[in-house]
Amino acid sequence: MDGLDLATLRTFLELAQTGSFSRTATRVHRTQSAVSAQIRRLEELLGVRLFARTTRRVALTPEGERLLPHARAVVEAAAALLARFRDGEVEGDVRLGCPEDVAGEDLPAILAHFVAAHPRVRLHVRCDLTLHLVEQFEAGAFDLVLIKLDPQQVLPGARLLRPEPLAWVGATPSPAPPEDQPVPLVLAPAPCVYRARAVEALAAAGCWPDVVYASPSEAGQIAAVRAGLGVTVLPRRRVPADLAILGPGWPALRPAAIGLLATARPTAAIEAFARFAEARLSEEGARASSVSSVVAAWPQPRARS
């Protein structure tokens, strides 16, 4: 397609991630007006509007969302081609640990794209609870571990990749927690950042949290919620279509985050996957941050006496 170049697609991807023309200009080493001109030419070339501009943020339009995976695929393919000829092909083993819920939602696409770009890297993936993953990482069982964590209590050496805005989820809509009776909860066993967020939010609102069903599997938790056993807390972007996001009378939940632990002595293969996963998950986080502003705007219920 005439006029479509990699530099413009890279700028488009950066702006989709940052939501800011000024931050994008810094990242791509151009002036803000040059970035605006690139995006304008891309919109004219495609005949669609890619970004909606507000006073606070630049956000992708539906057409921009549709372009995003295609632009990323083109840029990643070009980078992989250059890497093979400039630096030689990366090879080696990568031992990766990942929580089950993150693995089910995000990891397959990341692994597929990475293996396509680096066919001589051998990935060994194991899923478990975050607590067990951290313990096994510290024992030397993993090179890299994706973990769920509290962004205010980051583990030493962990890289924050993206925020995880959370939501109350139930089998049917409910405007507020029940009054003067326990709130039945379906959660993971402690310690779990989602569980901690749920309990602290209800307690602060004067409610009585009651964990009636605990399962280390997110699939098990969702099945219990579908059966009407209680409500749970999930990342807003992963709420199943047949379940209801509860509110706005439910107490606001502080966000969690996804982080990455990496060995202190990474090989080229380990570092390549770490950079790749960080870029992909951070990009998803930029889109999630626009959701967190909606969550923060929910009215807060008064604590019950």
C-alpha positions in Angstrom: 0.0 0.0 0.0 1.5 3.3 -1.1 2.5 5.6 1.7 2.3 3.1 4.5 5.7 2.9 6.3 7.1 1.3 9.4 8.0 4.5 11.1 4.3 5.6 11.0 3.1 2.3 12.2 5.6 2.4 15.1 4.3 5.9 16.0 0.7 4.6 15.9 1.6 1.8 18.3 3.4 4.2 20.7 0.4 6.6 20.7 -2.0 3.7 21.3 0.2 2.7 24.3 0.8 6.1 25.9 -2.4 8.0 25.0 -0.3 11.1 24.8 1.2 13.0 21.8 3.9 14.5 24.0 5.0 11.2 25.5 4.9 9.6 22.1 7.0 12.3 20.6 9.7 11.7 23.3 9.6 8.0 22.6 10.0 8.2 18.8 12.4 11.1 18.9 10.2 13.4 16.9 8.4 16.7 17.6 4.8 16.6 18.8 3.7 18.3 15.5 5.6 15.6 13.5 3.8 12.9 15.4 0.4 14.6 14.7 1.3 14.8 11.0 2.2 11.1 10.9 -1.1 10.1 12.5 -3.1 12.5 10.3 -1.4 11.0 7.1 -2.2 7.5 8.3 -5.8 8.4 8.9 -6.1 10.0 5.5 -4.4 7.0 3.9 -6.8 4.5 5.5 -9.8 6.7 5.3 -10.8 6.3 9.0 -10.3 8.1 12.3 -7.9 6.1 14.4 -7.9 8.2 17.7 -10.5 10.1 19.6 -9.0 13.2 21.3 -10.2 14.5 24.6 -8.8 17.1 27.0 -7.3 14.4 29.2 -6.3 11.6 26.9 -6.0 10.3 23.3 -7.9 7.0 23.0 -8.3 4.5 20.1 -11.5 4.5 18.1 -13.0 1.2 17.1 -11.2 1.5 13.7 -7.9 2.1 15.7 -8.6 -1.0 17.7 -9.1 -2.9 14.5 -5.8 -1.7 13.1 -3.8 -2.4 16.2 -3.1 -6.1 15.8 -2.2 -5.7 12.2 0.2 -2.8 12.8 1.8 -4.7 15.6 2.2 -7.8 13.4 3.9 -5.8 10.6 6.3 -4.1 13.0 7.1 -7.3 14.9 7.7 -9.1 11.6 10.1 -6.4 10.4 12.0 -6.4 13.7 12.3 -10.2 13.6 13.6 -10.0 10.0 16.2 -7.4 10.9 17.3 -9.3 14.1 18.0 -12.5 12.1 20.3 -10.7 9.7 21.9 -8.2 12.0 22.4 -10.1 15.2 22.1 -13.7 14.2 19.2 -15.9 15.3 18.5 -16.0 19.1 18.5 -19.5 20.5 18.3 -21.2 23.8 15.9 -22.3 26.6 13.5 -20.1 28.5 11.8 -21.5 31.7 8.7 -19.4 32.3 6.2 -19.5 35.2 2.8 -17.9 34.9 -0.5 -17.7 36.9 -3.3 -19.8 35.4 -5.6 -16.8 34.7 -2.9 -14.7 33.0 -1.8 -17.8 31.0 -5.3 -18.5 29.8 -6.0 -14.9 28.6 -2.8 -13.4 27.5 0.0 -15.9 27.2 -1.1 -18.0 24.1 -0.9 -15.1 21.7 2.4 -13.9 23.2 4.0 -17.3 22.9 2.7 -17.8 19.4 4.1 -14.5 18.1 7.4 -14.9 19.9 8.0 -18.5 18.7 7.2 -17.3 15.1 9.9 -14.6 15.4 12.4 -16.8 17.3 11.9 -20.4 16.2 15.2 -21.6 17.8 14.1 -20.6 21.3 12.7 -23.4 23.3 10.0 -22.3 25.8 9.1 -24.4 28.9 6.0 -23.0 30.6 4.5 -24.0 33.9 1.3 -22.5 35.5 0.7 -22.2 39.3 -0.4 -19.8 42.0 1.7 -16.6 42.2 2.9 -17.5 45.7 4.2 -20.9 44.5 5.7 -19.3 41.4 7.7 -16.8 43.4 9.0 -19.5 45.8 10.1 -21.7 42.8 11.7 -18.7 41.1 13.7 -18.0 44.2 14.8 -21.6 44.3 16.1 -21.3 40.7 13.3 -23.3 38.9 12.4 -20.4 36.5 14.2 -17.8 34.4 11.1 -15.6 34.2 7.9 -15.4 36.2 4.8 -13.4 35.4 3.0 -12.5 38.7 0.0 -10.7 40.0 0.9 -8.2 42.6 0.0 -5.0 44.6 1.5 -2.0 42.7 2.1 -0.4 46.1 4.0 -3.4 47.4 6.2 -4.5 44.5 8.5 -7.4 45.1 12.2 -6.5 44.9 13.5 -6.9 41.4 10.0 -7.1 39.8 9.2 -5.0 36.7 5.7 -3.5 36.7 4.1 -4.3 33.3 0.6 -3.1 33.5 -2.3 -2.2 35.9 -5.2 -4.5 36.3 -8.4 -2.6 37.1 -10.7 -4.9 39.0 -14.5 -5.3 39.1 -17.1 -7.0 41.3 -18.7 -9.8 39.4 -21.8 -11.9 40.0 -24.3 -14.2 38.3 -27.0 -11.5 38.2 -26.8 -7.6 38.5 -26.8 -6.2 42.0 -26.6 -2.5 42.7 -25.0 -2.8 46.1 -23.9 -5.4 48.7 -26.6 -6.8 50.9 -27.1 -4.9 54.2 -26.9 -6.4 57.7 -25.8 -9.9 56.4 -22.6 -11.5 55.2 -21.5 -10.9 51.6 -20.7 -14.4 50.1 -17.4 -14.4 48.2 -15.9 -16.7 45.7 -12.1 -16.1 45.7 -8.7 -17.7 45.5 -7.0 -18.9 48.7 -4.8 -16.4 50.6 -2.5 -14.9 49.8 -4.0 -13.4 46.6 -4.1 -9.7 45.7 -7.6 -10.0 44.2 -8.8 -11.6 47.5 -7.1 -8.9 49.6 -8.7 -6.2 47.5 -12.2 -7.7 47.9 -11.9 -8.1 51.7 -10.4 -4.7 52.4 -13.0 -2.9 50.2 -16.0 -4.5 51.9 -14.5 -4.1 55.4 -13.9 -0.4 54.7 -17.5 0.0 53.6 -18.8 -1.6 56.8 -19.7 -4.9 55.2 -19.1 -8.4 56.4 -17.0 -10.4 53.9 -17.5 -14.1 54.0 -15.4 -16.4 51.8 -17.8 -19.3 51.1 -15.9 -20.9 48.2 -12.1 -20.8 47.7 -10.4 -22.3 44.6 -6.9 -21.7 43.1 -8.5 -22.0 39.7 -10.1 -19.0 38.1 -12.2 -21.4 36.0 -13.4 -22.9 39.3 -14.2 -19.6 40.7 -16.2 -18.5 37.7 -18.2 -21.8 37.7 -19.1 -21.2 41.4 -20.2 -17.6 40.6 -22.3 -18.9 37.7 -24.0 -21.4 40.2 -25.0 -18.4 42.4 -22.7 -19.3 45.3 -21.4 -15.8 45.7 -19.6 -12.9 44.0 -16.0 -12.6 43.0 -13.4 -10.1 41.9 -11.9 -10.2 38.4 -9.9 -7.9 36.0 -12.6 -5.9 34.2 -11.2 -6.9 30.8 -11.7 -10.6 31.7 -15.3 -10.6 32.9 -17.2 -13.4 31.0 -20.1 -12.1 28.9 -22.7 -14.2 30.8 -21.8 -12.7 34.2 -22.6 -9.2 35.5 -20.3 -6.4 36.6 -21.8 -5.2 39.9 -22.2 -1.6 40.9 -22.1 1.3 41.3 -23.0 0.9 45.0 -20.3 -1.7 45.5 -17.2 -0.3 47.1 -14.4 0.6 44.7 -11.5 -1.8 44.3 -7.9 -0.7 44.2 -6.3 -2.0 41.1 -3.8 -4.9 41.0 -0.9 -5.2 38.6 1.0 -7.7 36.4 4.7 -7.8 37.0 7.7 -9.8 35.8 10.5 -11.4 37.8 13.7 -12.1 35.8 16.9 -14.0 36.6 19.9 -11.8 37.4 21.9 -13.4 34.6 19.6 -13.7 31.6 20.8 -15.3 28.3 20.0 -13.6 25.0 16.9 -15.9 24.7 15.6 -15.0 28.1 16.2 -11.3 27.6 14.5 -11.4 24.2 11.4 -13.0 25.6 11.4 -10.6 28.6 11.4 -7.6 26.3 8.8 -9.1 24.0 6.4 -10.0 26.9 7.0 -6.6 28.5 6.1 -4.7 25.3 3.0 -6.7 24.7 1.6 -6.6 28.2 2.5 -3.0 28.7 0.6 -2.2 25.5 -2.5 -3.9 26.9 -2.0 -2.0 30.1 -2.2 1.3 28.3 -5.7 0.4 27.1 -6.7 -0.9 30.5 -5.7 2.4 32.1 -8.6 4.2 30.4 -11.0 1.7 32.2 -9.4 2.5 35.6 -10.4 6.2 35.2 -14.1 5.0 34.9 -13.7 2.8 38.0 -12.2 5.7 40.0 -15.2 7.9 39.1 -17.8 5.5 40.6 -19.6 7.0 43.6 -18.3 5.7 46.9 -20.8 4.3 49.4 -20.7 5.6 53.0 -19.4 3.3 55.6 -22.2 1.7 57.6 -22.4 2.3 61.3 
